């Protein structure tokens, strides 16, 4: 009997061991990722089918947060007809003469009872036009102004280089001794001239002066009141 119990006990131990082996933990189909392994796949884009790969970034796209590059402005094509800068300063050419554009002179003549002959020519490098009519002539700070001798205006005259024009001044057109003595005559072009010029004429009695138009010949500038 004792022998039979030992056999049964041994058999029972064998059965229990087999059962324990059969009931051990099952192997999982999904193994845990090893440390340092590849990162998990990114979530698919919204609206994409499940399992579809994420779209690749477009080639040449600026990185996120980068400032946009400004385009350079287009250059004007050569010969487009755009106006170019002037080649040089042309001031002083073709303008209306002012007294400060002219070299002015004065001398006393004895013809017709005595008068002052004014001469004028353009300064070097200047071409200008004298307006038709007579120069603006005045004496003294009080501005005793000469009246015209001629009743017509004449013509415009262009001055350049050595070309010279003349005007005659009758400083005293009255009789008697009521004249005032002056030593300079003030000459302007146009009325008023912003830059009149004072020209010495020597001691000259002045009373109700008169002046001719500009003339290209001195003989035509003799004032006959």
N, CA and C of each residue as an Amber inpcrd file, in Angstrom:
protein
   675
   0.8460000  -1.2080000   0.0000000   0.0000000   0.0000000   0.0000000
   0.8690000   1.2410000   0.0000000   1.9160000   1.1800000   0.7960000
   2.8020000   2.3300000   0.8340000   3.4270000   2.5780000  -0.5090000
   3.7550000   1.5740000  -1.1880000   4.3670000   1.7130000  -2.5260000
   3.3980000   2.3270000  -3.4850000   2.1330000   1.9480000  -3.4410000
   1.0980000   2.4970000  -4.3380000   0.8980000   3.9570000  -4.0670000
   0.9110000   4.4050000  -2.7960000   0.7380000   5.8300000  -2.4810000
   1.8800000   6.6560000  -3.0510000   3.0680000   6.1690000  -2.9960000
   4.2090000   6.8850000  -3.5300000   4.0810000   7.0730000  -5.0280000
   3.6050000   6.0620000  -5.6800000   3.4260000   6.1430000  -7.1440000
   2.3810000   7.1750000  -7.4690000   1.2720000   7.1760000  -6.7220000
   0.1970000   8.1400000  -6.9880000   0.6820000   9.5540000  -6.7100000
   1.4310000   9.7180000  -5.6440000   1.9470000  11.0650000  -5.3130000
   2.8610000  11.5790000  -6.3820000   3.7070000  10.7370000  -6.8820000
   4.6290000  11.1540000  -7.9560000   3.8650000  11.5480000  -9.1960000
   2.8160000  10.7610000  -9.4880000   2.0000000  11.0760000 -10.6750000
   1.3140000  12.4040000 -10.5010000   0.8370000  12.6560000  -9.2940000
   0.1270000  13.9310000  -9.0450000   1.0790000  15.1060000  -9.2050000
   2.2930000  14.9890000  -8.6990000   3.2810000  16.0870000  -8.8480000
   3.5500000  16.3540000 -10.2950000   3.6360000  15.3110000 -11.0980000
   3.8980000  15.4810000 -12.5490000   2.7790000  16.2410000 -13.2210000
   1.5060000  15.8880000 -12.8480000   0.3330000  16.5530000 -13.4520000
   0.3030000  18.0190000 -13.0760000   0.6000000  18.3290000 -11.7870000
   0.5750000  19.7320000 -11.3350000   1.6350000  20.5490000 -12.0500000
   2.8050000  19.9640000 -12.2420000   3.8840000  20.6990000 -12.9500000
   3.5030000  20.9860000 -14.3710000   2.8680000  20.0270000 -15.0360000
   2.4470000  20.2460000 -16.4390000   1.4070000  21.3330000 -16.5190000
   0.4870000  21.3320000 -15.5320000  -0.5780000  22.3430000 -15.5380000
   0.0150000  23.7250000 -15.3150000   0.9990000  23.8230000 -14.4450000
   1.6170000  25.1360000 -14.1830000   2.3140000  25.6740000 -15.3980000
   2.9430000  24.7930000 -16.1260000   3.6100000  25.2460000 -17.3630000
   2.6140000  25.7260000 -18.3770000   1.4890000  24.9890000 -18.4920000
   0.4620000  25.3740000 -19.4800000  -0.1950000  26.6690000 -19.1110000
  -0.3080000  27.0270000 -17.8310000  -0.9990000  28.2390000 -17.4020000
  -0.0810000  29.4300000 -17.2620000   1.1460000  29.3790000 -17.7250000
   2.0860000  30.5320000 -17.6320000   1.6430000  31.6740000 -18.5010000
   2.2730000  32.9420000 -18.3660000   1.8590000  34.1610000 -19.1470000
   2.0700000  33.9680000 -20.6150000   1.0660000  34.3770000 -21.3670000
   1.1340000  34.2530000 -22.8300000   2.0840000  35.2900000 -23.3940000
   2.7820000  34.9480000 -24.4730000   3.6650000  35.8950000 -25.1560000
   2.8390000  36.9350000 -25.8950000   3.1360000  38.2630000 -25.6960000
   2.4070000  39.3580000 -26.3910000   2.8830000  39.4630000 -27.8060000
   1.9010000  39.6780000 -28.7420000   2.2670000  39.8470000 -30.1570000
   3.0120000  41.1480000 -30.3950000   2.7280000  42.2310000 -29.6040000
   3.3560000  43.5450000 -29.8270000   4.4010000  43.7660000 -28.7670000
   5.6350000  43.8120000 -29.1510000   6.7210000  44.0070000 -28.1950000
   6.8800000  45.4840000 -27.9150000   7.2810000  45.8590000 -26.7100000
   7.5160000  47.2770000 -26.3650000   8.7270000  47.7650000 -27.1070000
   8.6810000  48.9720000 -27.5810000   9.8340000  49.4750000 -28.3590000
  11.0350000  49.5590000 -27.4600000  12.1740000  49.2190000 -28.0190000
  13.4150000  49.2880000 -27.2720000  13.8110000  50.7330000 -27.0640000
  14.5220000  50.9720000 -25.9670000  14.9880000  52.3470000 -25.7020000
  15.9100000  52.7880000 -26.8140000  15.7170000  54.0190000 -27.3200000
  16.5510000  54.5350000 -28.4130000  16.0740000  54.1340000 -29.7690000
  14.9400000  53.4470000 -29.8740000  14.4020000  53.0310000 -31.1550000
  13.7670000  54.1760000 -31.8900000  13.2690000  53.9700000 -33.1210000
  12.6540000  55.0460000 -33.9260000  11.4070000  55.5940000 -33.2670000
  11.1590000  56.9580000 -33.4540000   9.9850000  57.5990000 -32.8780000
   8.7370000  57.1000000 -33.5180000   7.6240000  57.3020000 -32.8250000
   6.3430000  56.8530000 -33.3520000   5.9850000  57.6410000 -34.5860000
   5.2820000  57.0010000 -35.4750000   4.8520000  57.6440000 -36.7250000
   3.8830000  58.7690000 -36.4140000   4.0460000  59.9520000 -37.1140000
   3.1760000  61.1140000 -36.8650000   1.7560000  60.8020000 -37.2360000
   0.8510000  61.5090000 -36.5910000  -0.5660000  61.2900000 -36.8640000
  -0.8720000  61.7120000 -38.2760000  -1.7290000  61.0410000 -38.9750000
  -2.0630000  61.3890000 -40.3630000  -2.7580000  62.7260000 -40.4270000
  -2.6290000  63.4090000 -41.5640000  -3.2750000  64.6940000 -41.7970000
  -4.7850000  64.5240000 -41.8030000  -5.4750000  65.5680000 -41.2620000
  -6.9320000  65.4950000 -41.2130000  -7.4840000  65.3340000 -42.5940000
  -8.3910000  64.4360000 -42.7490000  -9.0410000  64.2060000 -44.0360000
  -8.3370000  63.1560000 -44.8640000  -7.1110000  62.7510000 -44.4970000
  -6.4030000  61.7360000 -45.2740000  -6.8820000  60.3700000 -44.8390000
  -6.8630000  59.4170000 -45.7190000  -7.3020000  58.0540000 -45.3530000
  -6.3750000  57.4740000 -44.3200000  -6.9490000  56.6340000 -43.4890000
  -6.1770000  56.0150000 -42.4170000  -5.0140000  55.2600000 -43.0050000
  -3.8660000  55.4340000 -42.4150000  -2.6880000  54.7000000 -42.8680000
  -1.9350000  55.3930000 -43.9750000  -2.4870000  56.5320000 -44.5530000
  -1.7870000  57.2220000 -45.6470000  -0.6100000  57.9750000 -45.0800000
   0.5150000  58.0270000 -45.7820000   1.7030000  58.7330000 -45.2800000
   1.4600000  60.2300000 -45.2370000   2.1050000  60.9540000 -44.2850000
   1.9720000  62.4160000 -44.1820000   2.6050000  63.0760000 -45.3970000
   1.9720000  64.1690000 -45.9460000   2.5260000  64.8220000 -47.1530000
   3.8600000  65.4500000 -46.8480000   4.7650000  65.3620000 -47.8220000
   6.0990000  65.9490000 -47.6740000   6.0250000  67.4520000 -47.8530000
   6.9170000  68.2050000 -47.1600000   6.9620000  69.6770000 -47.3040000
   7.3840000  70.0450000 -48.7070000   6.7690000  71.1120000 -49.3340000
   7.1220000  71.4740000 -50.7080000   8.5740000  71.9120000 -50.7950000
   9.1830000  71.5450000 -51.9130000  10.5900000  71.8980000 -52.1380000
  10.7530000  73.4010000 -52.2070000  11.7410000  73.9770000 -51.5320000
  12.0150000  75.4170000 -51.5950000  11.1690000  76.2430000 -50.6620000
  10.2920000  75.6240000 -49.8710000   9.4270000  76.4040000 -48.9750000
  10.2640000  76.9980000 -47.8650000   9.9050000  78.2160000 -47.4600000
  10.6310000  78.8800000 -46.3820000  10.3290000  78.1990000 -45.0780000
  11.3140000  78.1000000 -44.1980000  11.0400000  77.4780000 -42.8890000
  10.0380000  78.2890000 -42.1040000   9.3210000  77.5950000 -41.2320000
   8.2850000  78.2750000 -40.4470000   8.8940000  79.3900000 -39.6260000
   8.2140000  80.5850000 -39.6260000   8.6820000  81.7160000 -38.8320000
   9.6940000  82.5900000 -39.5450000  10.1810000  82.1760000 -40.7380000
  11.1720000  82.9920000 -41.4390000  10.4950000  84.1710000 -42.0990000
  11.1800000  85.3510000 -42.1280000  10.6270000  86.5580000 -42.7610000
  10.6480000  86.4030000 -44.2700000   9.5740000  86.8550000 -44.9680000
   9.5390000  86.7150000 -46.4300000  10.6180000  87.5670000 -47.0880000
  11.1850000  87.0610000 -48.1450000  12.2290000  87.7820000 -48.8860000
  11.5960000  88.8200000 -49.7930000  12.1210000  90.0970000 -49.7510000
  11.5870000  91.1690000 -50.6050000  12.2210000  91.0990000 -51.9840000
  11.3880000  91.2810000 -52.9930000  11.8960000  91.2660000 -54.3670000
  12.4800000  92.6180000 -54.7090000  13.5810000  92.6290000 -55.4510000
  14.1870000  93.8900000 -55.8930000  13.3040000  94.5380000 -56.9400000
  13.1670000  95.9090000 -56.9430000  12.3320000  96.5790000 -57.9430000
  12.9080000  96.3990000 -59.3320000  12.0690000  96.2980000 -60.3370000
  12.5800000  96.1010000 -61.6980000  13.3250000  97.3150000 -62.1860000
  14.3900000  97.0950000 -62.9190000  15.1690000  98.1970000 -63.4820000
  14.5520000  98.6680000 -64.7940000  14.6670000 100.0080000 -65.0220000
  14.1510000 100.5490000 -66.2720000  15.0280000 100.0770000 -67.4090000
  14.4330000  99.6030000 -68.4720000  15.2610000  99.1530000 -69.5910000
  15.9660000 100.3170000 -70.2520000  17.1310000 100.0450000 -70.7700000
  17.8740000 101.0940000 -71.4650000  17.1010000 101.5290000 -72.6910000
  17.1360000 102.8300000 -72.9490000  16.4470000 103.3470000 -74.1220000
  14.9490000 103.3870000 -73.9690000  14.4540000 103.4330000 -72.7090000
  13.0140000 103.4310000 -72.4940000  12.3830000 104.7820000 -72.7410000
  13.2300000 105.8180000 -73.0070000  12.6730000 107.1390000 -73.2910000
  12.5760000 108.0160000 -72.0730000  13.0740000 107.5690000 -70.9080000
  13.0330000 108.3970000 -69.7140000  13.9430000 109.5950000 -69.8980000
  13.5200000 110.7410000 -69.3550000  14.3000000 111.9610000 -69.5140000
  15.5860000 111.8500000 -68.7210000  16.6910000 112.2280000 -69.3300000
  17.9730000 112.2020000 -68.6620000  18.2750000 113.5490000 -68.0600000
  19.2210000 113.5920000 -67.1190000  19.5920000 114.8500000 -66.4780000
  20.2310000 115.7700000 -67.4980000  20.0270000 117.0770000 -67.3710000
  20.6200000 118.0000000 -68.3340000  22.1250000 117.9050000 -68.3140000
  22.7210000 118.1240000 -69.4900000  24.1640000 117.9820000 -69.6060000
  24.9040000 119.0660000 -68.8530000  24.3120000 120.2300000 -68.7090000
  25.0070000 121.3100000 -68.0230000  24.0650000 122.4490000 -67.7150000
  24.5690000 123.4160000 -66.9960000  23.7650000 124.5660000 -66.6190000
  23.6010000 125.4870000 -67.8100000  22.3520000 125.7780000 -68.2030000
  22.0850000 126.6230000 -69.3630000  21.5470000 127.9830000 -68.9500000
  21.5880000 128.2840000 -67.6520000  21.0860000 129.5770000 -67.2100000
  21.9310000 130.6840000 -67.8250000  21.2820000 131.7670000 -68.1830000
  21.9960000 132.8740000 -68.8080000  21.8700000 132.8840000 -70.3080000
  21.1660000 131.8960000 -70.8860000  21.0130000 131.8300000 -72.3330000
  19.5490000 132.0080000 -72.7050000  19.2760000 132.9430000 -73.6180000
  17.9270000 133.1390000 -74.1140000  16.9870000 133.8110000 -73.1500000
  17.4770000 134.3590000 -72.0750000  16.6170000 134.9890000 -71.0870000
  16.4260000 136.4660000 -71.4060000  15.4690000 137.0830000 -70.7270000
  15.3040000 138.5270000 -70.8360000  16.4290000 139.1890000 -70.0500000
  17.0670000 140.1820000 -70.6310000  18.1960000 140.8390000 -69.9730000
  17.7420000 141.5710000 -68.7150000  18.5610000 141.4880000 -67.7000000
  18.4620000 142.3740000 -66.5460000  19.6980000 143.2580000 -66.5560000
  19.6720000 144.3370000 -65.8180000  20.8300000 145.2360000 -65.8230000
  22.0970000 144.5270000 -65.3510000  21.9550000 143.5570000 -64.4450000
  23.1390000 142.8570000 -63.9560000  23.6490000 141.8090000 -64.9380000
  22.9740000 141.6190000 -66.0710000  23.4730000 140.7480000 -67.1480000
  24.3510000 141.5190000 -68.1240000  24.4370000 142.8250000 -67.9610000
  25.0480000 143.6850000 -68.9660000  26.2700000 144.4090000 -68.4280000
  27.2080000 144.6580000 -69.3310000  28.2850000 145.6050000 -69.0730000
  27.7950000 146.9590000 -69.5780000  27.6220000 147.8980000 -68.6690000
  27.0320000 149.2050000 -68.9870000  28.0920000 150.3050000 -68.8810000
  27.9780000 151.2440000 -69.7870000  28.8830000 152.3850000 -69.7490000
  28.1100000 153.6640000 -70.0260000  28.7180000 154.8040000 -69.7110000
  28.0750000 156.1030000 -69.9540000  29.1490000 157.1480000 -70.2440000
  28.8450000 157.9920000 -71.1920000  29.7450000 159.1130000 -71.4660000
  28.9260000 160.3100000 -71.9240000  29.4860000 161.4820000 -71.7400000
  28.7760000 162.7200000 -72.0780000  29.0940000 163.1210000 -73.5120000
  28.0500000 163.4350000 -74.2670000  28.1850000 163.9030000 -75.6550000
  27.7070000 165.3620000 -75.7160000  28.2350000 166.1050000 -76.6930000
  27.8810000 167.5360000 -76.8190000  26.7980000 167.8020000 -77.8520000
  26.5490000 166.8220000 -78.6940000  25.5360000 167.0080000 -79.7390000
  24.1690000 167.2570000 -79.1260000  23.3260000 168.0000000 -79.8280000
  21.9430000 168.3010000 -79.4030000  21.9050000 168.9780000 -78.0560000
  22.8800000 169.8290000 -77.7850000  22.9040000 170.5740000 -76.5350000
  23.4900000 169.7980000 -75.3760000  23.9680000 168.5940000 -75.6330000
  24.5820000 167.7780000 -74.5970000  23.6440000 166.6850000 -74.0940000
  24.1310000 165.4970000 -74.0210000  23.3410000 164.3610000 -73.5150000
  24.2900000 163.2780000 -73.0160000  23.7340000 162.2890000 -72.4040000
  24.5150000 161.1470000 -71.9000000  24.2270000 159.9500000 -72.8060000
  25.2900000 159.3630000 -73.3610000  25.1310000 158.1770000 -74.2040000
  25.4180000 156.9330000 -73.3590000  24.4050000 156.0860000 -73.2530000
  24.5260000 154.8180000 -72.5190000  24.8420000 153.7020000 -73.5120000
  25.8100000 152.8740000 -73.1890000  26.1170000 151.6890000 -74.0090000
  25.8900000 150.4310000 -73.1630000  25.5090000 149.3470000 -73.8190000
  25.2490000 148.0930000 -73.1060000  25.5850000 146.9060000 -73.9920000
  26.2410000 145.9120000 -73.4230000  26.4680000 144.6340000 -74.0930000
  26.4000000 143.5220000 -73.0520000  26.1290000 142.3140000 -73.5140000
  25.9890000 141.1880000 -72.5850000  27.3300000 140.8260000 -71.9630000
  27.2840000 140.4370000 -70.7180000  28.4970000 139.9560000 -70.0640000
  28.9540000 138.6480000 -70.6910000  30.2060000 138.3100000 -70.4650000
  30.7800000 137.1080000 -71.0600000  29.9650000 135.8710000 -70.6870000
  29.6410000 135.0550000 -71.6880000  28.9010000 133.8150000 -71.4670000
  27.4070000 133.9710000 -71.4070000  26.8730000 135.1880000 -71.5830000
  25.4260000 135.4200000 -71.4700000  24.8660000 135.8310000 -72.8240000
  23.7390000 135.2520000 -73.1680000  22.9370000 135.6920000 -74.3050000
  21.5720000 136.0530000 -73.7540000  21.1370000 137.2680000 -73.9760000
  19.8520000 137.7000000 -73.4380000  19.1860000 138.6820000 -74.4000000
  17.9170000 138.9240000 -74.1620000  17.1260000 139.7720000 -75.0480000
  16.6470000 141.0140000 -74.3130000  16.9400000 142.1700000 -74.9160000
  16.4140000 143.4280000 -74.3850000  14.9750000 143.5840000 -74.8470000
  14.0510000 143.8430000 -73.9490000  12.6620000 144.0460000 -74.3770000
  12.5480000 145.3250000 -75.1920000  11.5520000 145.3640000 -76.0640000
  11.3200000 146.5650000 -76.8660000  11.0200000 147.7400000 -75.9520000
  11.5570000 148.9070000 -76.3010000  11.3140000 150.0870000 -75.4730000
  12.6130000 150.6830000 -74.9860000  12.5430000 151.4460000 -73.9370000
  13.6960000 152.1930000 -73.4400000  14.1500000 151.6460000 -72.0950000
  15.4070000 151.9040000 -71.7140000  15.8440000 151.5080000 -70.3810000
  15.1370000 152.3400000 -69.3120000  15.0790000 151.8040000 -68.1230000
  14.5100000 152.5450000 -67.0010000  15.6410000 153.3790000 -66.3920000
  15.5110000 154.6930000 -66.4770000  16.5670000 155.6050000 -66.0460000
  16.0670000 156.4490000 -64.8800000  16.8820000 156.5150000 -63.8250000
  16.5150000 157.3380000 -62.6650000  17.7720000 157.9840000 -62.0970000
  17.5770000 159.1120000 -61.4270000  18.6820000 159.8250000 -60.7800000
  18.3490000 159.9980000 -59.3030000  19.3430000 159.7090000 -58.4590000
  19.1990000 159.9730000 -57.0350000  18.3040000 158.9880000 -56.3140000
  18.3970000 159.0550000 -54.9730000  17.6010000 158.1560000 -54.1400000
  16.1130000 158.4710000 -54.2140000  15.7980000 159.7040000 -54.6240000
  14.3960000 160.0770000 -54.7590000  13.7650000 159.5030000 -56.0110000
  14.5820000 158.9990000 -56.9370000  14.0610000 158.3380000 -58.1210000
  13.4490000 159.2860000 -59.1330000  14.2450000 160.2900000 -59.5580000
  13.7680000 161.1620000 -60.6530000  13.8790000 160.3520000 -61.9350000
  12.7530000 159.9080000 -62.4410000  12.7630000 158.9490000 -63.5540000
  12.6090000 159.6600000 -64.8880000  13.3450000 159.1280000 -65.8860000
  13.2990000 159.7010000 -67.2350000  12.0580000 159.2240000 -67.9710000
  11.4670000 160.1070000 -68.7360000  10.3190000 159.7710000 -69.5780000
  10.8050000 159.4060000 -70.9790000  10.0070000 158.6710000 -71.7720000
  10.4560000 158.2860000 -73.1070000  10.4740000 159.4660000 -74.0730000
  11.5090000 159.4840000 -74.9310000  11.5810000 160.4840000 -75.9950000
  10.7630000 160.0200000 -77.1900000  10.8640000 158.7290000 -77.4860000
  10.2030000 158.1690000 -78.6700000   8.8140000 157.6600000 -78.2930000
   7.9220000 157.7330000 -79.2440000   6.5330000 157.3490000 -78.9930000
   6.2340000 155.9100000 -79.4080000   7.1630000 155.2660000 -80.0880000
   6.9920000 153.8590000 -80.4540000   8.0130000 153.0200000 -79.6810000
   7.6750000 151.7670000 -79.4830000   8.5110000 150.9160000 -78.6270000
   9.7260000 150.3320000 -79.3260000   9.7610000 150.3080000 -80.6400000
  10.8840000 149.6740000 -81.3460000  10.7810000 148.1550000 -81.3060000
  11.9250000 147.4770000 -81.3730000  11.9520000 146.0170000 -81.4290000
  12.8480000 145.4510000 -80.3390000  12.6070000 144.1810000 -80.0270000
  13.4970000 143.4870000 -79.1020000  14.8680000 143.3050000 -79.7450000
  15.9070000 143.3300000 -78.9390000  17.2700000 143.1630000 -79.4390000
  17.9580000 142.0860000 -78.6180000  18.5330000 141.0990000 -79.3110000
  19.2640000 140.0300000 -78.6290000  20.7380000 140.4060000 -78.5340000
  21.2770000 140.2990000 -77.3220000  22.6770000 140.6450000 -77.0790000
  23.4890000 139.4010000 -76.7850000  24.6610000 139.3490000 -77.3870000
  25.5910000 138.2510000 -77.1500000  26.9540000 138.6840000 -77.6740000
  27.9860000 138.2250000 -77.0110000  29.3310000 138.5560000 -77.4750000
  29.6070000 140.0560000 -77.4200000  30.1290000 140.5920000 -78.5420000
  30.5280000 142.0070000 -78.5820000  29.4110000 142.9300000 -79.0630000
  28.2390000 142.3880000 -79.3680000  27.1700000 143.2400000 -79.8670000
  26.7820000 144.2810000 -78.8140000  26.7200000 145.5510000 -79.2320000
  26.4770000 146.6600000 -78.3000000  25.2820000 147.4810000 -78.7530000
  24.5110000 147.9370000 -77.7950000  23.3650000 148.8030000 -78.0900000
  23.5270000 150.1110000 -77.3130000  22.7240000 151.1210000 -77.7250000
  22.8890000 152.4630000 -77.1720000  21.5290000 153.0930000 -76.8710000
  21.5510000 153.9450000 -75.8650000  20.3760000 154.7730000 -75.5520000
  20.8910000 156.1460000 -75.1300000  20.1420000 157.1950000 -75.4980000
  20.5570000 158.5530000 -75.1560000  19.6700000 159.1590000 -74.0790000
  20.2920000 159.8570000 -73.1210000  19.5560000 160.4900000 -72.0190000
  19.7280000 162.0060000 -72.1080000  18.6320000 162.6930000 -72.1820000
  18.6350000 164.1440000 -72.0260000  18.3400000 164.4080000 -70.5560000
  19.3930000 164.7810000 -69.7890000  19.2310000 164.8860000 -68.3420000
  18.3790000 166.0830000 -67.9410000  18.4240000 167.1540000 -68.7280000
  17.6450000 168.3520000 -68.3990000  16.9010000 168.8070000 -69.6440000
  15.6010000 168.7560000 -69.5660000  14.7830000 169.1630000 -70.7120000
  14.0750000 170.4900000 -70.4720000  14.3270000 171.1130000 -69.3540000
  13.6750000 172.3880000 -69.0170000  14.6870000 173.5350000 -69.1110000
  14.1500000 174.7220000 -69.1710000  15.0000000 175.9050000 -69.1470000
  15.0120000 176.4600000 -67.7290000  15.9890000 177.2500000 -67.3860000
  16.0660000 177.7900000 -66.0290000  17.1410000 177.0900000 -65.2330000
  17.2250000 177.4340000 -63.9860000  18.2830000 176.9320000 -63.1060000
  17.7490000 176.0350000 -61.9870000  16.6010000 175.4560000 -62.2230000
  15.9950000 174.6460000 -61.1620000  16.5350000 173.2070000 -61.1270000
  17.5600000 172.8970000 -61.9020000  18.0900000 171.5310000 -61.9620000
  18.7960000 171.1400000 -60.6640000  18.8650000 169.8400000 -60.4170000
  19.5840000 169.2600000 -59.2720000  20.7970000 168.5050000 -59.8170000
  21.9190000 168.6430000 -59.1600000  23.1550000 168.0170000 -59.6290000
  23.2500000 166.5570000 -59.1320000  23.5810000 165.6550000 -60.0650000
  23.8250000 164.2420000 -59.7250000  25.1120000 163.7890000 -60.4110000
  25.7370000 162.8020000 -59.8490000  26.9800000 162.2700000 -60.4210000
  26.8370000 160.8370000 -60.9400000  25.6820000 160.2160000 -60.7190000
  25.4510000 158.8320000 -61.1570000  24.0590000 158.7100000 -61.7620000
  23.9340000 157.7670000 -62.6790000  22.6340000 157.4450000 -63.2370000
  22.3270000 155.9890000 -62.8960000  21.0890000 155.7150000 -62.5310000
  20.6560000 154.3520000 -62.1970000  19.9320000 153.7720000 -63.4090000
  20.4260000 152.6080000 -63.8690000  19.8900000 151.9990000 -65.0950000
  19.2480000 150.6600000 -64.7430000  18.0180000 150.4780000 -65.2120000
  17.3150000 149.2100000 -65.0460000  16.7500000 148.7430000 -66.3730000
  16.4530000 147.4540000 -66.4520000  15.8160000 146.8730000 -67.6430000
  14.4630000 146.3410000 -67.1950000  13.3970000 146.9130000 -67.7420000
  12.0740000 146.5430000 -67.2470000  11.7680000 147.3260000 -65.9770000
  10.5000000 147.3710000 -65.6470000  10.0960000 148.2000000 -64.5140000
   9.1730000 147.3990000 -63.5810000   9.6120000 147.0380000 -62.3830000
  10.9350000 147.3810000 -61.8540000  11.9720000 146.3200000 -62.1820000
  13.2250000 146.7240000 -62.2340000  14.3440000 145.7860000 -62.3780000
  14.8240000 145.4570000 -60.9680000  14.8580000 144.1790000 -60.5840000
  15.2680000 143.8420000 -59.2130000  16.7390000 144.1280000 -58.9350000
  17.5330000 144.2840000 -59.9920000  18.9730000 144.5110000 -59.8160000
  19.4620000 145.6620000 -60.6860000  19.0010000 146.8840000 -60.4480000
  19.4720000 148.0180000 -61.2530000  20.9510000 148.2830000 -60.9730000
  21.5820000 148.9680000 -61.9170000  23.0190000 149.2420000 -61.8160000
  23.2350000 150.7480000 -61.8240000  24.1010000 151.2240000 -60.9430000
  24.4480000 152.6460000 -60.8930000  25.7320000 152.8700000 -61.6920000
  25.6850000 153.8370000 -62.6150000  26.8270000 154.1220000 -63.4930000
  27.2270000 155.5870000 -63.2950000  28.5140000 155.8730000 -63.0590000
  28.9340000 157.2710000 -62.8830000  28.8560000 158.0560000 -64.1960000
  28.3950000 159.2980000 -64.0990000  28.2820000 160.1550000 -65.2920000
  28.9420000 161.5250000 -65.0740000  29.5740000 161.7250000 -63.9390000
  30.1180000 163.0490000 -63.6370000  28.9990000 163.9760000 -63.1700000
  29.3690000 165.1610000 -62.7450000  28.3700000 166.1110000 -62.2460000
  27.4510000 166.5480000 -63.3770000  26.1580000 166.2540000 -63.2110000
  25.1870000 166.4930000 -64.2760000  23.9440000 167.1660000 -63.6980000
  23.5120000 168.2970000 -64.2920000  22.2460000 168.9100000 -63.8530000
  21.0620000 168.0930000 -64.3740000  20.0980000 167.8110000 -63.5160000
  18.9690000 166.9490000 -63.8870000  17.6690000 167.6660000 -63.5520000
  16.7940000 167.7090000 -64.5870000  15.4340000 168.2100000 -64.3750000
  14.5530000 167.6780000 -65.4940000  13.5670000 166.8980000 -65.1120000
  12.6550000 166.2580000 -66.0670000  13.4310000 165.5730000 -67.2010000
  14.2230000 164.5670000 -66.8510000  15.0370000 163.8810000 -67.8640000
  14.1780000 163.0710000 -68.8300000  14.7510000 162.7530000 -69.9950000
  14.0860000 161.9390000 -71.0180000  15.1130000 160.9720000 -71.6010000
  14.6530000 159.8220000 -72.1320000  15.5570000 158.7980000 -72.6430000
  14.9830000 158.1770000 -73.9180000  15.8830000 157.7840000 -74.8160000
  15.4750000 157.1260000 -76.0650000  15.3080000 155.6240000 -75.8370000
  14.8290000 154.9460000 -76.8750000  14.8290000 153.4880000 -76.8960000
  16.2640000 152.9930000 -77.0890000  16.4360000 151.6740000 -77.0170000
  17.7090000 151.0520000 -77.3550000  17.8740000 151.0460000 -78.8700000
  19.0860000 151.3120000 -79.3320000  19.3980000 151.3120000 -80.7650000
  20.7270000 150.6060000 -80.9840000  20.8730000 150.0290000 -82.1590000
  22.1230000 149.3280000 -82.4750000  23.2020000 150.2860000 -82.9740000
  22.8270000 151.5240000 -83.3210000  23.7890000 152.5290000 -83.7650000
  23.7350000 153.7240000 -82.8230000  24.9020000 154.2540000 -82.4090000
  24.8790000 155.4000000 -81.4810000  24.2360000 156.6470000 -82.0760000
  24.3110000 156.8390000 -83.3750000  23.7300000 158.0330000 -83.9970000
  22.2070000 158.0350000 -83.8970000  21.6160000 156.8300000 -83.7610000
  20.1580000 156.7650000 -83.6360000  19.6950000 156.9900000 -82.1970000
  20.6380000 157.1060000 -81.2730000  20.2970000 157.2790000 -79.8650000
  20.4280000 158.7210000 -79.3930000  20.5390000 159.6490000 -80.3310000
  20.6140000 161.0740000 -79.9460000  19.2190000 161.5340000 -79.5320000
  19.0490000 161.9790000 -78.2740000  17.7020000 162.3770000 -77.8230000
  17.3540000 163.7930000 -78.3150000  16.2590000 163.8980000 -78.9820000
  15.7690000 165.2060000 -79.4400000  14.4110000 165.3880000 -78.7990000
  14.3620000 166.2510000 -77.7780000  13.1430000 166.4260000 -77.0170000
  12.1600000 167.2900000 -77.7930000
